[in-house]
Amino acid sequence: MSEIIQNNKYVELAYRVIDQKSGEVLVAVEFPIGYVHGANDMLMSSVTDRLAGKAAGAIIDAPFNGDQVFGARDESLVYTDDIENVPEEYRKIGTTVIAENDKGETLSFIVTRMDDKTLTIDGNHPLCGREVVFKLEILKVRDATEEEIQAGGPIGGKPDIKASLLMPL
């Protein structure tokens, strides 16, 4: 009988984040992630609640509103400038631009739009303003070691890639 997810079980997952409106895959992991169920808050409680009681091989959907997790979109974090004012290395959609504000805080922006004349960067988290679904595949469930329980996840080592049957995109 396979083990089920409950507190102090080590769990390995593969996941995708899918936009509910467009069906577009926004994020897909290349390697499984590991955590100890109930030992940390690495995953949102709405996700861990859906994982509880499931076994390896199960695939679950966990819908959520990006605003609830990352805050509401802040349009003051969106800037558009003449493309001539932007260095060449930033002229590609998806490029991350690191900037510092007046308080010395580091801010991260992503190039989201570009045309022949302008370039737009956005400092909002990419999931803000989106209804998304985490699609999680449970790859492994086993008893966690005491060290893993204390750390809330894997100690050293790497995920068991052989056990990983990553979901096709």
C-alpha positions in Angstrom: 0.0 0.0 0.0 1.4 3.4 -0.9 2.0 6.1 1.7 -0.3 9.0 1.8 0.5 12.7 2.5 0.2 13.6 6.1 2.3 15.6 8.6 6.0 14.7 8.7 5.9 12.9 5.3 8.5 13.9 2.7 6.8 14.7 -0.6 8.2 15.4 -4.0 6.1 17.2 -6.6 6.2 18.4 -10.2 3.9 21.3 -11.0 2.6 23.7 -13.5 0.9 27.1 -13.1 -1.9 27.6 -15.6 -3.8 30.8 -16.4 -7.5 29.9 -15.9 -8.7 32.4 -18.5 -6.3 31.6 -21.4 -5.2 28.0 -20.5 -1.6 29.2 -21.0 1.1 27.4 -18.9 2.8 30.3 -17.0 5.3 28.2 -15.0 6.5 24.6 -15.3 9.2 23.1 -13.1 12.2 21.4 -14.7 13.0 19.4 -11.5 10.7 18.1 -8.7 10.4 20.1 -5.5 10.5 18.4 -2.2 9.0 19.5 1.2 7.9 18.0 4.5 4.2 18.2 4.9 3.2 20.1 7.9 6.7 21.2 8.8 6.8 24.6 6.9 4.7 27.0 4.9 6.5 26.6 1.7 3.2 25.9 -0.1 0.0 27.8 0.4 -2.4 26.2 2.8 -5.0 25.9 0.1 -2.5 23.7 -1.8 -1.3 21.6 1.2 -5.0 21.0 2.2 -5.6 19.5 -1.3 -2.5 17.4 -1.1 -3.3 15.9 2.3 -4.5 12.2 2.1 -3.2 11.8 -1.5 -0.5 9.3 -2.6 2.2 9.2 -5.3 0.7 9.2 -8.8 -2.2 11.5 -7.9 -2.6 14.8 -9.9 -4.5 17.6 -8.3 -5.7 21.0 -9.3 -5.5 23.9 -6.8 -7.0 27.1 -8.1 -6.1 30.5 -6.6 -6.3 34.2 -7.1 -2.9 35.7 -7.6 -4.0 38.9 -5.9 -4.6 37.0 -2.7 -1.1 35.6 -2.6 1.0 38.4 -4.2 -1.2 41.5 -3.6 -3.2 43.5 -6.0 -1.6 44.9 -9.1 0.0 48.3 -8.6 -0.1 50.2 -11.9 2.5 52.7 -10.5 5.0 49.8 -10.9 4.5 49.8 -14.7 6.7 52.1 -16.7 6.9 52.7 -20.5 9.8 54.6 -22.1 11.1 55.4 -25.5 13.1 52.4 -26.7 16.1 54.6 -27.5 16.4 55.3 -23.7 16.7 51.6 -22.9 20.1 49.7 -23.2 20.1 47.1 -25.9 20.6 44.2 -23.4 17.1 44.9 -22.0 15.2 45.0 -25.3 13.7 41.5 -25.1 10.3 40.5 -23.6 10.8 38.5 -20.4 14.1 40.1 -19.5 14.5 40.9 -15.8 15.6 44.5 -15.0 17.0 45.1 -11.5 16.7 48.7 -10.2 17.2 50.5 -6.9 14.6 53.0 -5.5 15.3 56.1 -3.5 15.4 54.1 -0.3 18.1 51.8 -1.6 15.7 48.9 -1.9 16.3 46.5 -4.9 13.3 46.1 -7.2 12.8 43.6 -9.9 11.0 44.4 -13.1 10.2 42.3 -16.2 10.0 43.6 -19.7 6.4 42.9 -20.7 5.8 44.8 -23.9 7.9 46.2 -26.7 7.4 47.7 -30.1 9.5 49.8 -32.5 9.2 53.0 -30.4 8.5 51.9 -26.7 9.4 49.4 -24.1 7.3 48.6 -21.0 8.6 47.1 -17.7 6.4 45.8 -14.9 7.4 45.5 -11.2 4.2 43.5 -10.2 4.5 39.8 -9.6 3.6 38.0 -12.9 0.7 36.3 -11.2 -0.9 39.5 -9.8 -4.4 40.0 -11.3 -4.7 36.4 -12.6 -6.8 33.5 -11.7 -4.6 30.5 -11.9 -4.5 26.8 -11.2 -1.6 24.9 -9.7 -1.6 21.5 -11.3 0.5 19.3 -9.1 1.7 15.7 -9.7 2.7 13.8 -6.6 5.9 11.9 -7.4 6.9 10.5 -4.1 5.7 10.2 -0.5 7.8 8.7 2.3 8.6 9.1 6.0 10.7 12.2 6.5 13.9 12.0 8.4 14.3 14.0 11.6 16.7 16.3 9.8 14.2 16.9 7.0 11.4 17.6 9.5 13.6 20.2 11.2 14.6 21.8 7.9 11.1 21.5 6.4 12.5 19.9 3.3 15.3 17.9 1.7 18.8 17.8 3.2 21.5 17.9 0.6 21.0 15.4 -2.2 18.9 15.9 -5.2 15.3 14.9 -6.1 14.9 11.3 -7.3 14.7 12.2 -11.0 14.2 8.5 -11.9 10.9 8.6 -10.0 9.9 11.8 -11.8 7.4 11.4 -14.6 7.0 15.1 -15.2 3.6 16.0 -16.7 3.8 16.8 -20.4 3.2 20.5 -21.2 
